[in-house]
């Protein structure tokens, strides 16, 4: 029985050594990734809350006017840990769509505190009700920046912006990035 056990241990070691050698020479020289790709390729800390609102046709001016009255006060309130990064009205593509982008500088903790504080504000609740009557649809996304693209300069001087989104298969973000880095 002991001889069989010794042979089994020996064969496991041999298999392990052979597998390591095979992987080293024949599988490729891709670096071993030891963390989630989203953690490796995202700038940590900053979280963007992107609100996408589809406004009913003919109500875009009223919607933007209401937003101009309320959103800057949230941005300037030092107690609420959020910054109004920008609000954009789509002019090509999905018309009557508005993107409102908020920036949270200290991660998900800031997101939680902001949502709690906004839910306790009576004026904000009234604002959401009045804006809700002007909308066909709305959604929110929490996003990180890609670490391999530069951060946008905060000095806005007018102009047009392109908004992109990518649908990637789970676990493929790293592979998606690699061809761009090799060029």
Buried (B, 14 or more C-beta within 10 A) or exposed (E): EEEEEEEEEEEEEEEEEEEEEEEEEEEEEEEEEEEEBBEEBBEEEBBBBBBBBBBBEEBBEBBBEBBEEBBEBBBEEEEBBBBBBBBEEBEEEEEBBBBBBBBBEEEEEBBEBBEEBBEEBEEBEEBBEEBEEBBEEBEEEEEBBBEEEEEEEEEEEEEEEEEEEEEEEEEEBBEEBEEEEEE
